[in-house]
Amino acid sequence: MEHGRENGPVTVIAIFGPTASGKSAVAEAVAERIPAELVSADAMQVYRDLPILTNQTSHPTRLVGIWPLEHEASVGEYAELAHAAIDVILAGGRTPIVVGGTGLYLRAALADLALPPAPEPGARERWARLYDDEGAEAAHTQLAALDPAAAAVVHANDRRRVVRALELAEAGSSLAPEHDRLWAGTPRHPTLLVGLDLPKDVVERRIEERTRAMFDAGVQEEVRRALERPISATARKTMGIDEVATLPRDEAIAALVVRTRRYAAYQRKWMRRLQGLVMVAGDRPPGEVADEIVTLARTRERLPRRRAGGADA
């Protein structure tokens, strides 16, 4: 994605970074400096009733807590809401600040993505039964017949991806180009895309501190109450929900720290693939980072990209 279209000033600011990098605090600081509103690009913060586990901010932010836990979320539905929110903010003469760490949701908010068609009801369950009843090789052979490109990149033993690939193939789409949709496409509005660059050890320390703070704030009781009610398959994927629900406190903290650090590593890889991304040092007070972002948006200055961790590219 380009830093912004060249035929006009930046009208949208997007802030991406690994979990615990301080994205929300920076976005809020930017909104203190210019007329702006925040739009969340987080796949789990769209749900209500898990504000501690999903680290929801108290700052007014669009698309946070919009759905009950029983709602089956989709990128397509989110994209429609995000586009509408951004357009309303722009129409009001304010700057949308899209902030989040879910790569696909960020791209869906900023651009028109070629999303796969909706599968038939029950398709995923049907293909899962095929995988379980007839075995991994049989399911993979079926995938090869329907979508050779997907079969070439998905291992037969990867049950989740084989089932998803079969589901997409039946609906007339493919898992193979799915990764490209994260990074391709022109933004709907001139956009400055900023990545927060922090040393790995700083992110890992923040993850542990935040995880312990979640437990001090009552995340175990929050999850217990949430699981007493119906919960959708997409909401059930919220990071940490299983660890918090099933493990003693200390074990749950340790397991969630490990899992979150792994997720942060994936997010850092995503950042390196975002075209036109401008990296700014994130291990500073949020106000200092916000000042730099506002200057970048006003001057459209292009800075050399730096690898996550601070080294020049």
N, C-alpha and C positions, 0 to 999 in steps of 0.2 A: 504494500500500500504506500502511496506517495505521501510525503510530509504534508502536502496540501495541494489543491489545484492551484495552478499558477495564474489563474485569471481573477483572483480576488483574495482578500485578506482571510486569515484563519477565522472561521466562525464556530468551530467545534474543537474542544480540547479533549483528548483521550489520554488517560493515565493508566499504565499497565506496570505490573511488577510482581515478584513472587509474594506468596502469602507472608504476612508479618513485615512487609517492607515499608509500611506506613502510607499506603496509597490513599486511604480515606482521610487521614490527617492532612496530607498534602492537598488533596482536592478541596477539603474544607477551607484550608488557608488560601487557596486560589480564589475561592468564592467570597472570601473576605476582602479581596483586592479588586475584583471586577464584578459587575452585575452578572451573576451566573446562577445556575441551578445544577445539582448533581443528578446523574442518572446511573444507576447501578448496572454493572455487567457481570453479575455473579449468579451462577446457576443455582446456588442453594439459598442465597439471601432473598430470592423471590418468595420463599415460604414464610408463613407466620408460625409462631409458637416455638421456634428454635432460635431466638435472638442471641443467646449466649453461645451456643454451639457454632452458629454461622457468623459470629462476630459482627452483628449488625450495629451500625452507628446510630446514635441518637440524633444526628444532624438530619434535617429533612432531605430525603433522597428518594427520587422516583424509582419505582419498580423494586422496592424493598418491602417484603411482607405483604405481597399482593394476593397470594393464593393460599388456601388452606392446605394442610398436609395431605389430604386425600386427592388433591388435584394432580393429574398426570401432566407434567410440564413438557413443553416442546420448544425447540429453538425457533421454529416458525411462528408460534404464537408469541413468544418473547419478542421476536424481531418486529412484528407489527406494532406491539406496544411501545418498543423502544423508538422506532421511527416516528410514531405519533408524538411521543413525549419530546423528542428532540425538535420536531417541527413546531410544536406549541411553544417551547422555550424560545426558539429563534423568532417566532412571530411576535413574541412579547418583548423583543429587543434585548434579550439576555443571552449569555453564552452557555450552551450545554457542556458540562464536564462529565464525560463518560468515564467511569472508574470501576475497575474490577480486575480479577485475576483469572477469569474463565475465558480462554482464548476464543472459543467459538462464539460465545455470547458477545464479546467485545467486537468481533468482526461482524456479527449479525446486527449489532446496533449501528455500526458505522456504514455498512455497505449493503447492497442488495445481493444476497447470496443465492446461489443455485442450490436450494435445499432439496433433498430427495422427497419424492411423493410419500404421502402417508401410507403405511402398510395396511393391509386388510386386518380387521379386528381378529385377534387370535392367531395371527401369523407367527409371531415370535414363539408362542407356546407350542404351536404345531411343529415348527422346525426344531425347537428344543427337545420335543419328544422323539423326533427322528434321530437326533444326535444321541440321545440317551438309549433309545431302544435298539438302533441298528449299529451304533458305534461311530467313533470319530472318523475312521477312514471312509465309511459309507457316506457320511454327511459331507465330507470334503470332496468325494467323488461327485456327489450331486452338485456341489458348488462349482466344481470345475466345468461341469456340463452347462450350468446356467451363466457363470461369470468367470471365465478363465483368468482374467486379469486379477480379480480379487483372490482367487484360489492360489495364484502365484505368490501373493504377499501375506497370506494368512496360513499359519501352521495348523495342521489337522487337530492337534491337541489343544488349541486355543478355543475352547468351547464358546465363550462369549462372542468372539469375533466371527467364528464360523456361522453361528446362529444369526448374528446381525447381518453378515454378508448375504446369507440365504434370504433373509427377510427383505433386504434391499433389492436383490436380484429379482425376486418375484414381483416387486413393485415397479420394476423397470429402471432401477438405478444401480449404483455400484459402490462398494466400499472402497475400491481402489483410488478414485479421485477425491475421496472424502477429506484427506489431509490437506489437499491443495486448496480446498474451499476456505480454510482458515486464513490463508495468506493472499489469495488472489482477489481481484475485484477493486473497483474504483470507489472511494468514499462518496456518499451521497452529498456531502457538503465539504468545503475546504477544511481540512482537519490537521491539527498538530498532534502527532502521536508521540507520547513521551514514555520512556521506560526508566524506572527507578533502578539505579545501579548501586548495589551494596555488597560489601565483602561477604563471602559465604559464612564466615564465622559469626558475623553480626546477625545475619538472618537466622541462623540456627539458634543463637542465644535468645533472640526475640521470640522465636517459636516456643521454646521451652518456658519462657516467662509468661507468654500469653496463655499457654495451655494450663499452667498452674493457676493463673488468675481465673480462668474459666471454671475450674473446679471450686475455687474459693467463692465464686459468684453463684454457685448452685446449679451447674450444668447437669449433674446427675439427676436431680429432681426434675429439671426441665425435660430431659429425655424420657424419664419414667412417665411423666404425665403425657408426653406426646405419643408414646407407644401404647397408651391405654385406648387410643382412638384409631379409627381407620387411617392408614398412611399409604400413599401411592408408591409404586416401584421407583419412581424418580426421586421422591423425597427420601426414600429408604436408603438412597445412595449417598446421603449427606455424610461427609467425612467425619469419622469419629463416633457415629451413632451406635455402631455395634460395640466398639470398645467401651464406651461409657455405659452402655446398657448391661454388659455381661461381665465386666472385669472389676475386681476391687480397685479402689481409688488409685493406689500407687502403680499398680500394673496398667491400669487404663491410661494414666498420664504417660508412662514410659512408652506404651504402644502407640499412643496418639502422636507423641513427639516424633517417633521414628517415621510414622506414616506421613506426617505433615512435612518433615524435612525432605522426604522422597518426592512429595508433590511439588515442593518449592524448587527442587532440582529440575523437574520437568518444565515448570514455568520458565525457568531461566533459559532452557533450551528453546522454548517457544519464542522468547524475546529475540533471540539471535536470528530468527527466521522472519521477523516482521520487517518488511521493506520500508525504508524511509524513517525508521524509528530513531528518535533523538534520545540518547542516553544522558541522564543527569545524575549527579552524585546524590544518593538518597540517604547517606549516613550523616545528615545534618538536621538541624531543627526544621520542622515542616515549613515555617515561614520563609526560611532561606531558599528552600527548594521551590516554594511557590513563587517567590520573586523572580527566580530564573525562568520558570515556566511562563509567567506573564510577559517577561521581556522577550522570550522566544516567540510567543504568539504575536506580539506587537511588531517585531522586527522581521519575522520570518527568517531569522538567521539559521543557517544550516551548520551544524557542528559535526566534526568527525565522529563516527560511531565508535563506541568503546565496547569491548567485550564485557559481559557481566563479570564483575570482580574488579573492574577498573583499568585493565590494560588497554592500550590503544589498539584498534583494529588495523 
